[in-house]
Amino acid sequence: MAQWATAERHWWEQRWFVIAVALIAAVPLLYPQIPPLLDLPGHMGRYRVQLDHDRMIWLNDWYDFRWQLIGNLGVDLLIVPLTPLVGGDLELAVKLIVITIPVLTVAGLLWIAREVHGRIPPTTLFALPLAYSFPLHFGFVNFALSMALALNLFALWLRLARLGKFRLRAALFVPLSCLLWVCHTFGWGALGVLAFSAEMIRQHDRLPQNFNSLGERVRHWVSAWFRAGLGCLPLAPPMLLMIAGRSEGNVTGRTTDWFNWRAKIGWVTMVLRDRWQAFDIASAAVLYFILLRGARDASIEFSRNLLLSALFLLAVYLLLPRIVFGSAYADMRLAPFMLAIGVIALRPRKGVSLRGAATIAALGLAFFLVRIAGNTASFYLYAKSYQRQLAALDKLPEGARLISFVGETCNNQWFMSRLQHVPALALERKLAYTNDQWSMAGAQLLTVRYRLRGFAHDPSQLVTHEQCPRQWWRPLKRSLVLFPRYSFDYVWILSPPPFDPALLKGLKLRWYDAETRSGLYEVDHDAEGPKVSQEELTPPPPSETAS
C-alpha cells in the first residue's frame, strides 16, 4: 500500500487546493458591508478623521489627529492609497483590507507547513479555522493583519534558509521587519520568536552531533542559541524604533495584570469564540484533541522545528501580562497562533498509508468548512443587526454632536452584540461627534479634545442596568441624567437595558426600533432633563466598582 510520505502530491497538497481554501477563508466577510468585528467601527471613525480633518474643519474642534511613528499603523496607512482607488469609499477600502487577513493567515499556515515538512501534512488543515480567531472577532485588525503577514514572512524566512540564501535573507528582512513593526508591534515580536526558534534548530543540526557528556550537549545548545541570535540580527532594527518612541514619550499606559492564570486558562478555551458557545468550545476541543493525539499516537509525530516554536510561544503567552502599555488582552491575542503553530507542527509518520492520510485530510477539510459555514452565518446575523441599528443615521444631520449609549451586561457572556463601537459609524458616515473613540496618546493617532466631564470617549458609551463590579461602565439611568445636555444635539440609545421612559424627558424622538428598543433622540435645549435624587445616582463604594 502506498505511503503518504513517498507518494506523489495528493489533492490537499496541490497549488489549486491551497488557492481554493485561501479564497474560501474570505467567504464570511463577503456579505457584510461593514465587517462585524467588535472594535472595527471605532477604528473606522478614526480613519474618517484621518482622511477628512483637513476638509471638515469642525472635526478638529473635537479630535486631535497627529501622524507619529508607532507600532500600530497597519490599516491606518493602507487606507490612504486604497480609499481613492475605490472611489473614495472608505467602507469598501476597509472591507477589502480586512478580507485579506484570513486569506493571508490560511496561506501563511499552509506555506509554513510546506517549508518545514517538505509537503503539506493532512493534519495542517485542522489549523485553518484559526484564521477566524477571537482576536479577529474582537476587531484587533492591525494586530491580526500583522500576524497574518508574520506567518508569511516566517515561511519566507524558512524558504530562504532552505535554499541557502542567507545574505539575501538578511538584506530583505531588515526593511521587512521594520514594515511589520509599523503594522503592529506584536506581529514583529511573533516573527522574532518564530525565526529564532527555527534558527536554533537549524544551527543545532548543522553542528557536530557527537556528545560524550551532558555538559557537551548543553554547550552545543548554548552555541546554537548564540548563533541563532546572530542569525536573527536582521530582525532587530525595530528595537531602535521602540526605544526612540519611548524616549519621546509617544507610548503611555500601564503594563499590568501579570500571571492572571484564570484569564489565561479562559483565553485558551476562547480561541474560536464567535457566537455559539457550545459550537465554539467543541471546535476548540477538536484542536486540543489533535494535539493530544499527536503526543500519544505512534503514527503521528511533531516537527522539532515547529514544536520548539510552539513551546517558545507558550512561554511568551505565560509570561505576557494582560495589559501592555495600556493595551488590553495582550496575552489573549497570542493564544490562537500558539495553538495554530502547534497543530501545523504535526505530521503523519512515514509508515502511514496514503488512504489514512487522505482520511485525515478529508476530516480536516470538513472541520474547516463547518467552521467557515458557522462564521458566515454568524456574520450574516451580525450584519443584519448592524443594518437595523444604522437606520437611525438617516435621521441624523451631518456634523451633529452625538452622544451614544450602548447596552451592556455585567456578565461576561459568550455572545457579544458587537454594537459597542457602532456609534463611531456616525462619525464615519455623518462626520458627527461620537463619544466612543479611544483616547490614549501613543496607542493610536487620534485623541479626544472635546472636554465633556466623563462623557468624551470610550467607555462612556457603554451602559448597564446596574453598576457592574470592577467596571467603570455607568448604569443607563446615571448616564441619561448626568450627561452634559448643552454639549450634545442628539442621543442615540442602542439595545439598552430596561429603563424608565421618564428618563427621556427633554429628548425628542426622531427614530425608534421596537424590536431592539433602540432610539435616536434630539436634545431639546430649552427643556429640563429628568430629576433623580442624589441617592439614586450615587454608585456603590469604590472598593466594589473600581476597575
C-alpha positions as CSV (number, residue, x, y, z in Angstrom):
1,M,0.0,0.0,0.0
2,A,1.3,3.5,-0.9
3,Q,2.6,5.6,1.9
4,W,1.7,9.3,2.1
5,A,5.3,10.4,2.6
6,T,6.6,8.7,-0.6
7,A,3.6,9.1,-2.8
8,E,3.1,11.9,-5.3
9,R,1.4,15.1,-4.2
10,H,-2.1,14.4,-3.2
11,W,-5.1,16.7,-3.6
12,W,-4.6,18.7,-0.4
13,E,-1.0,19.5,-1.4
14,Q,-1.8,20.8,-4.8
15,R,-1.5,24.5,-5.6
16,W,-5.1,24.7,-6.7
17,F,-6.2,23.4,-3.3
18,V,-4.1,26.0,-1.4
19,I,-5.6,28.8,-3.5
20,A,-9.1,27.4,-3.1
21,V,-9.0,27.2,0.7
22,A,-7.4,30.6,1.0
23,L,-10.2,32.1,-1.1
24,I,-12.9,30.2,0.9
25,A,-11.5,31.9,4.0
26,A,-12.9,35.2,2.6
27,V,-16.5,33.9,2.3
28,P,-17.8,35.0,5.8
29,L,-16.8,38.6,5.0
30,L,-18.3,38.9,1.6
31,Y,-21.9,39.8,2.6
32,P,-21.4,42.3,5.4
33,Q,-21.0,45.9,4.2
34,I,-19.0,46.6,7.4
35,P,-17.1,43.6,8.8
36,P,-18.9,43.0,12.1
37,L,-15.8,42.9,14.3
38,L,-16.2,44.4,17.7
39,D,-13.7,47.3,17.7
40,L,-13.6,47.9,13.9
41,P,-16.3,50.5,13.7
42,G,-14.4,52.6,16.2
43,H,-11.3,52.4,14.1
44,M,-13.3,53.4,11.0
45,G,-14.3,56.6,12.8
46,R,-10.7,57.4,13.3
47,Y,-9.9,56.7,9.7
48,R,-12.6,59.2,8.7
49,V,-11.0,61.9,10.8
50,Q,-7.6,60.9,9.4
51,L,-8.8,61.3,5.8
52,D,-11.1,64.4,6.2
53,H,-10.0,66.5,9.1
54,D,-8.3,69.0,6.8
55,R,-11.5,69.5,4.8
56,M,-14.1,69.2,7.5
57,I,-12.6,71.6,10.0
58,W,-15.1,71.1,12.7
59,L,-13.6,67.7,13.3
60,N,-10.5,69.5,14.7
61,D,-12.7,71.1,17.4
62,W,-13.4,67.6,18.7
63,Y,-10.4,65.4,17.8
64,D,-6.7,65.9,17.7
65,F,-5.2,63.8,14.9
66,R,-1.4,63.7,14.5
67,W,0.7,61.4,12.5
68,Q,3.5,59.7,14.5
69,L,5.7,56.6,14.1
70,I,4.1,53.9,16.3
71,G,3.9,50.2,16.0
72,N,0.2,50.1,15.3
73,L,-0.4,51.6,11.8
74,G,-1.2,48.7,9.5
75,V,-4.7,49.5,8.3
76,D,-4.3,53.3,9.1
77,L,-1.7,53.5,6.4
78,L,-3.2,51.2,3.9
79,I,-6.5,53.2,3.6
80,V,-4.6,56.3,2.5
81,P,-3.8,55.0,-1.0
82,L,-6.6,52.4,-1.2
83,T,-9.6,54.7,-0.5
84,P,-9.1,56.9,-3.5
85,L,-8.6,53.8,-5.7
86,V,-12.1,52.6,-4.8
87,G,-13.7,56.0,-5.5
88,G,-13.4,57.4,-2.0
89,D,-15.4,54.6,-0.4
90,L,-13.8,54.2,3.0
91,E,-16.1,51.3,4.0
92,L,-15.2,49.4,0.8
93,A,-11.5,50.0,1.4
94,V,-11.7,48.8,5.0
95,K,-13.6,45.7,3.9
96,L,-11.1,44.8,1.2
97,I,-8.2,45.1,3.7
98,V,-10.0,43.0,6.3
99,I,-10.8,40.3,3.8
100,T,-7.1,39.8,3.2
101,I,-6.4,39.0,6.8
102,P,-8.0,35.4,6.9
103,V,-6.8,34.8,3.4
104,L,-3.2,35.6,4.3
105,T,-3.5,33.7,7.6
106,V,-4.6,30.5,5.8
107,A,-1.9,30.9,3.1
108,G,0.8,31.5,5.7
109,L,-0.1,28.4,7.8
110,L,0.0,26.2,4.7
111,W,3.2,27.8,3.4
112,I,5.0,27.3,6.8
113,A,3.9,23.6,6.8
114,R,5.2,23.1,3.3
115,E,8.6,24.6,4.1
116,V,9.0,22.7,7.4
117,H,7.7,19.3,6.4
118,G,8.7,19.4,2.7
119,R,5.0,18.9,1.9
120,I,1.6,19.8,3.5
121,P,0.7,17.3,6.1
122,P,-3.1,16.5,6.2
123,T,-3.2,17.4,9.9
124,T,-2.4,21.0,8.9
125,L,-6.0,21.5,7.6
126,F,-7.3,21.4,11.2
127,A,-5.4,24.7,12.0
128,L,-7.1,26.7,9.2
129,P,-10.2,27.7,11.1
130,L,-8.0,29.7,13.4
131,A,-7.9,32.3,10.6
132,Y,-11.1,33.5,12.3
133,S,-9.8,33.5,15.9
134,F,-11.2,35.5,18.8
135,P,-8.7,38.4,18.4
136,L,-10.0,39.0,14.8
137,H,-13.6,38.9,16.0
138,F,-12.6,41.4,18.7
139,G,-11.6,43.8,15.9
140,F,-7.9,43.9,16.5
141,V,-7.3,44.5,12.8
142,N,-3.8,46.0,12.9
143,F,-2.7,43.1,15.1
144,A,-4.5,40.5,13.0
145,L,-3.0,41.9,9.8
146,S,0.5,41.9,11.3
147,M,0.1,38.3,12.5
148,A,-1.1,37.2,9.0
149,L,1.9,38.9,7.5
150,A,4.2,37.5,10.2
151,L,3.2,33.9,9.3
152,N,4.0,34.5,5.6
153,L,7.3,36.3,6.4
154,F,8.2,33.3,8.7
155,A,7.6,31.0,5.7
156,L,9.8,33.2,3.5
157,W,12.5,33.1,6.3
158,L,12.4,29.3,6.2
159,R,12.4,29.1,2.5
160,L,15.5,31.3,2.1
161,A,17.3,29.3,4.7
162,R,16.4,26.1,2.9
163,L,17.8,27.5,-0.3
164,G,20.9,28.7,1.5
165,K,20.3,32.3,0.6
166,F,21.3,33.8,3.9
167,R,22.7,37.1,2.6
168,L,19.6,37.7,0.6
169,R,17.5,36.9,3.7
170,A,19.5,39.3,5.8
171,A,19.1,42.1,3.2
172,L,15.4,41.5,2.8
173,F,14.4,41.2,6.4
174,V,15.9,44.5,7.6
175,P,13.2,46.5,5.8
176,L,10.6,43.8,6.1
177,S,10.9,43.6,9.9
178,C,10.6,47.4,10.1
179,L,7.4,47.4,8.0
180,L,6.0,44.6,10.0
181,W,6.6,46.5,13.3
182,V,4.9,49.6,11.8
183,C,1.9,47.4,11.0
184,H,1.8,46.2,14.6
185,T,4.5,45.6,17.2
186,F,3.0,42.2,18.1
187,G,3.5,40.7,14.7
188,W,7.1,41.7,14.6
189,G,7.6,40.2,18.1
190,A,5.9,36.9,17.0
191,L,8.1,36.8,13.9
192,G,11.2,37.2,16.0
193,V,10.2,34.3,18.3
194,L,9.4,32.0,15.4
195,A,12.5,32.9,13.4
196,F,14.8,32.5,16.5
197,S,13.4,29.1,17.4
198,A,13.7,27.8,13.8
199,E,17.2,29.2,13.6
200,M,18.1,27.4,16.8
201,I,17.1,24.1,15.4
202,R,19.0,24.8,12.1
203,Q,22.1,25.7,13.9
204,H,21.8,22.8,16.3
205,D,21.5,20.3,13.3
206,R,24.5,21.7,11.4
207,L,26.9,21.4,14.3
208,P,28.6,18.1,15.1
209,Q,26.3,15.8,17.0
210,N,28.9,13.7,18.9
211,F,28.2,14.1,22.6
212,N,30.3,12.4,25.3
213,S,28.6,14.1,28.2
214,L,25.7,16.2,29.3
215,G,28.0,19.2,29.5
216,E,28.9,18.9,25.9
217,R,25.2,18.6,24.9
218,V,24.4,21.8,27.0
219,R,27.4,23.7,25.3
220,H,26.1,22.5,22.0
221,W,22.7,24.1,22.6
222,V,24.3,27.3,24.0
223,S,26.3,27.6,20.8
224,A,23.1,27.0,18.7
225,W,21.4,29.7,20.8
226,F,24.2,32.2,20.3
227,R,24.4,31.5,16.5
228,A,20.6,31.8,16.2
229,G,20.8,35.2,17.9
230,L,23.4,36.4,15.4
231,G,21.3,35.0,12.5
232,C,18.2,37.0,13.7
233,L,20.0,40.3,13.9
234,P,18.3,41.5,10.6
235,L,15.0,41.4,12.6
236,A,16.4,43.7,15.4
237,P,16.2,47.2,13.9
238,P,12.6,47.9,15.1
239,M,14.0,47.8,18.6
240,L,15.6,51.2,17.8
241,L,12.2,52.5,16.8
242,M,10.7,51.3,20.0
243,I,13.4,52.9,22.1
244,A,13.0,56.2,20.2
245,G,9.3,56.1,20.7
246,R,9.6,55.5,24.5
247,S,12.2,58.2,24.9
248,E,10.0,60.8,23.1
249,G,7.0,59.9,25.3
250,N,4.9,58.6,22.4
251,V,3.9,55.5,24.4
252,T,1.8,55.8,27.5
253,G,-0.3,53.5,29.6
254,R,0.4,50.9,32.2
255,T,1.7,47.4,31.9
256,T,-0.1,45.3,34.5
257,D,-2.1,42.2,35.4
258,W,0.7,39.7,35.3
259,F,0.2,36.0,35.7
260,N,-3.6,36.1,35.7
261,W,-3.9,32.4,35.4
262,R,-7.7,32.4,35.5
263,A,-7.8,34.6,32.4
264,K,-5.1,32.7,30.6
265,I,-7.0,29.4,31.1
266,G,-10.1,31.1,29.8
267,W,-8.3,32.5,26.7
268,V,-7.2,29.1,25.5
269,T,-10.9,27.9,25.5
270,M,-11.9,31.1,23.6
271,V,-9.5,30.8,20.6
272,L,-12.5,30.3,18.3
273,R,-15.1,32.4,20.2
274,D,-17.7,33.8,17.9
275,R,-21.4,33.4,18.7
276,W,-22.5,29.9,19.8
277,Q,-20.6,28.8,22.9
278,A,-21.1,25.1,22.6
279,F,-20.1,25.1,18.9
280,D,-17.0,27.3,19.6
281,I,-15.8,25.3,22.6
282,A,-16.4,22.0,20.9
283,S,-14.4,23.2,17.9
284,A,-11.5,24.3,20.1
285,A,-11.7,20.9,21.8
286,V,-11.1,19.3,18.4
287,L,-7.8,21.2,18.1
288,Y,-6.6,20.2,21.6
289,F,-7.6,16.6,20.9
290,I,-5.5,16.7,17.7
291,L,-2.5,17.9,19.7
292,L,-3.1,15.3,22.4
293,R,-3.4,12.6,19.8
294,G,-0.1,13.8,18.2
295,A,1.7,13.5,21.5
296,R,0.4,9.9,22.2
297,D,-0.2,8.3,18.8
298,A,2.7,6.4,17.3
299,S,1.5,7.1,13.8
300,I,1.9,10.9,14.3
301,E,4.9,13.0,15.1
302,F,5.9,16.6,15.7
303,S,8.4,18.6,13.7
304,R,11.2,19.6,16.1
305,N,11.3,23.0,14.4
306,L,7.7,23.9,14.9
307,L,7.4,22.2,18.2
308,L,10.1,24.4,19.6
309,S,8.4,27.4,18.0
310,A,5.1,26.5,19.7
311,L,6.9,26.0,23.1
312,F,8.5,29.4,22.8
313,L,5.2,31.0,22.0
314,L,3.7,29.1,25.0
315,A,6.4,30.6,27.2
316,V,5.7,34.1,25.9
317,Y,2.0,33.5,26.5
318,L,2.6,32.5,30.1
319,L,4.9,35.5,30.7
320,L,2.8,38.2,29.0
321,P,0.7,40.4,31.2
322,R,-2.9,41.0,30.2
323,I,-2.3,44.7,29.7
324,V,0.8,46.1,27.9
325,F,1.3,49.9,27.7
326,G,-2.4,50.3,28.3
327,S,-3.4,47.9,25.6
328,A,-5.6,45.2,27.0
329,Y,-5.8,41.5,26.1
330,A,-2.2,41.2,25.1
331,D,-1.8,37.6,26.1
332,M,-5.3,36.6,24.7
333,R,-4.1,37.7,21.2
334,L,-1.3,35.2,21.2
335,A,-3.3,32.1,22.2
336,P,-4.8,31.1,18.8
337,F,-1.5,31.5,17.0
338,M,0.3,29.5,19.6
339,L,-2.2,26.7,19.0
340,A,-2.0,27.0,15.2
341,I,1.7,26.6,15.2
342,G,1.3,23.5,17.5
343,V,-1.2,21.9,15.1
344,I,0.8,22.5,11.9
345,A,3.9,21.0,13.7
346,L,2.1,17.6,13.4
347,R,2.6,15.2,10.6
348,P,1.9,11.5,10.0
349,R,4.9,9.3,10.2
350,K,6.4,7.7,7.1
351,G,4.5,4.4,7.6
352,V,1.1,5.9,7.4
353,S,-0.8,4.8,4.3
354,L,-2.0,7.3,1.7
355,R,-5.6,6.2,2.4
356,G,-5.1,7.1,6.1
357,A,-3.6,10.4,5.3
358,A,-6.4,11.2,2.8
359,T,-8.9,10.4,5.5
360,I,-7.2,12.8,7.9
361,A,-7.2,15.5,5.2
362,A,-10.9,15.0,4.5
363,L,-11.7,15.3,8.1
364,G,-9.5,18.4,8.4
365,L,-11.2,20.0,5.4
366,A,-14.7,19.2,6.7
367,F,-13.7,20.8,10.0
368,F,-12.6,23.9,8.2
369,L,-15.7,24.1,6.0
370,V,-18.0,23.7,9.0
371,R,-16.3,26.5,10.9
372,I,-16.4,28.7,7.8
373,A,-20.1,28.0,7.4
374,G,-20.6,28.9,11.1
375,N,-18.6,32.1,10.7
376,T,-20.6,33.0,7.6
377,A,-24.0,32.5,9.3
378,S,-22.8,34.4,12.4
379,F,-21.5,37.4,10.3
380,Y,-24.8,37.4,8.3
381,L,-26.7,37.8,11.6
382,Y,-24.3,40.5,12.9
383,A,-24.6,42.4,9.6
384,K,-28.4,42.4,9.8
385,S,-28.1,43.7,13.4
386,Y,-25.8,46.5,12.1
387,Q,-28.3,47.4,9.3
388,R,-31.2,47.6,11.8
389,Q,-29.2,50.0,14.1
390,L,-27.7,52.1,11.4
391,A,-31.1,53.1,10.1
392,A,-31.0,55.7,12.8
393,L,-28.3,57.6,10.9
394,D,-30.9,58.5,8.2
395,K,-32.4,60.9,10.7
396,L,-29.0,62.3,11.9
397,P,-27.8,65.5,10.3
398,E,-24.2,65.9,9.2
399,G,-21.8,67.3,11.8
400,A,-24.1,66.7,14.8
401,R,-22.8,66.4,18.3
402,L,-24.0,62.9,19.2
403,I,-23.7,61.0,22.4
404,S,-24.4,57.3,22.3
405,F,-25.3,54.7,24.9
406,V,-24.9,51.0,24.1
407,G,-26.5,48.4,26.3
408,E,-24.0,46.1,28.0
409,T,-24.4,43.4,30.7
410,C,-22.4,42.8,33.8
411,N,-22.0,39.1,32.9
412,N,-19.1,38.1,30.6
413,Q,-21.5,36.4,28.1
414,W,-20.0,34.3,25.3
415,F,-22.2,36.1,22.7
416,M,-21.2,39.7,22.2
417,S,-23.5,42.0,20.4
418,R,-20.6,43.8,18.7
419,L,-22.5,47.1,18.9
420,Q,-20.1,48.6,21.4
421,H,-18.4,50.8,18.8
422,V,-21.2,51.0,16.2
423,P,-21.8,54.7,17.3
424,A,-18.5,55.5,15.6
425,L,-20.1,54.8,12.2
426,A,-22.0,58.1,12.8
427,L,-18.5,59.8,12.7
428,E,-17.6,57.7,9.7
429,R,-20.8,58.3,7.7
430,K,-22.1,61.6,9.1
431,L,-19.0,63.3,10.4
432,A,-20.7,63.6,13.8
433,Y,-19.0,63.7,17.1
434,T,-19.2,60.4,18.9
435,N,-18.2,59.5,22.5
436,D,-16.8,56.0,21.8
437,Q,-13.3,56.9,20.5
438,W,-10.3,55.7,22.4
439,S,-8.1,58.5,23.7
440,M,-4.7,57.4,24.9
441,A,-1.7,59.2,23.4
442,G,0.8,56.9,21.8
443,A,-1.6,54.0,21.4
444,Q,-3.3,55.4,18.3
445,L,-3.1,58.6,16.2
446,L,-6.3,60.2,17.5
447,T,-7.0,61.7,20.9
448,V,-10.2,63.5,22.0
449,R,-10.0,67.2,22.8
450,Y,-13.7,67.8,23.4
451,R,-14.0,68.1,27.3
452,L,-17.2,66.6,28.5
453,R,-16.9,65.7,32.2
454,G,-16.5,62.0,31.7
455,F,-18.6,61.6,28.5
456,A,-15.9,62.3,26.0
457,H,-14.5,58.9,25.0
458,D,-14.6,55.2,25.4
459,P,-16.0,53.6,27.6
460,S,-18.6,56.3,28.3
461,Q,-20.8,54.8,25.6
462,L,-21.3,51.6,27.5
463,V,-24.2,51.5,29.9
464,T,-25.8,48.8,32.1
465,H,-28.9,48.2,34.1
466,E,-26.9,48.3,37.4
467,Q,-23.4,49.3,38.5
468,C,-21.2,46.3,37.5
469,P,-18.5,45.2,39.9
470,R,-15.0,46.1,38.8
471,Q,-16.2,48.1,35.9
472,W,-16.4,51.8,35.1
473,W,-19.5,51.5,33.0
474,R,-22.4,53.6,34.2
475,P,-25.9,52.5,34.6
476,L,-28.1,54.0,31.9
477,K,-30.1,55.9,34.5
478,R,-26.9,57.8,35.6
479,S,-25.8,58.5,32.0
480,L,-29.1,59.9,30.9
481,V,-29.3,62.2,33.9
482,L,-25.7,63.3,34.1
483,F,-24.6,63.8,30.5
484,P,-24.0,67.5,29.7
485,R,-27.0,68.2,27.5
486,Y,-25.9,71.6,26.2
487,S,-22.8,69.9,24.7
488,F,-24.8,67.5,22.6
489,D,-27.5,67.8,19.9
490,Y,-28.6,64.1,19.7
491,V,-28.7,61.0,21.9
492,W,-28.5,57.5,20.3
493,I,-29.5,54.6,22.5
494,L,-28.7,51.1,21.1
495,S,-30.2,47.9,22.6
496,P,-30.5,49.4,26.1
497,P,-31.2,47.5,29.3
498,P,-34.7,48.1,30.7
499,F,-35.1,51.7,31.9
500,D,-37.8,54.2,33.0
501,P,-39.1,56.2,29.9
502,A,-39.3,59.2,32.3
503,L,-35.5,59.4,31.9
504,L,-36.1,60.6,28.3
505,K,-37.6,63.9,29.5
506,G,-36.2,66.7,27.4
507,L,-35.5,64.4,24.4
508,K,-37.5,64.4,21.2
509,L,-37.9,61.0,19.4
510,R,-36.6,61.0,15.9
511,W,-36.2,57.3,15.2
512,Y,-37.2,54.1,17.1
513,D,-36.8,50.4,16.6
514,A,-39.3,48.4,18.6
515,E,-37.5,45.1,18.4
516,T,-34.3,46.3,19.9
517,R,-35.8,49.3,21.8
518,S,-33.1,51.4,20.2
519,G,-33.9,55.1,19.5
520,L,-32.4,58.3,18.2
521,Y,-33.5,61.4,20.2
522,E,-32.9,65.1,19.6
523,V,-31.9,67.1,22.7
524,D,-34.4,69.9,23.5
525,H,-32.0,72.5,25.0
526,D,-35.0,74.6,26.2
527,A,-36.5,71.7,28.2
528,E,-35.4,70.4,31.6
529,G,-34.0,67.0,31.9
530,P,-35.2,64.3,34.3
531,K,-34.9,64.8,38.0
532,V,-33.5,62.0,40.1
533,S,-32.4,62.1,43.7
534,Q,-28.7,62.2,44.5
535,E,-29.1,58.9,46.4
536,E,-30.3,57.1,43.3
537,L,-27.3,58.4,41.3
538,T,-24.6,57.6,43.8
539,P,-22.7,54.5,42.8
540,P,-21.6,51.8,45.3
541,P,-18.3,52.4,47.2
542,P,-15.2,52.3,45.0
543,S,-14.0,49.1,46.6
544,E,-16.9,47.3,44.9
545,T,-16.7,49.0,41.5
546,A,-13.1,50.0,40.8
547,S,-11.5,48.5,37.7
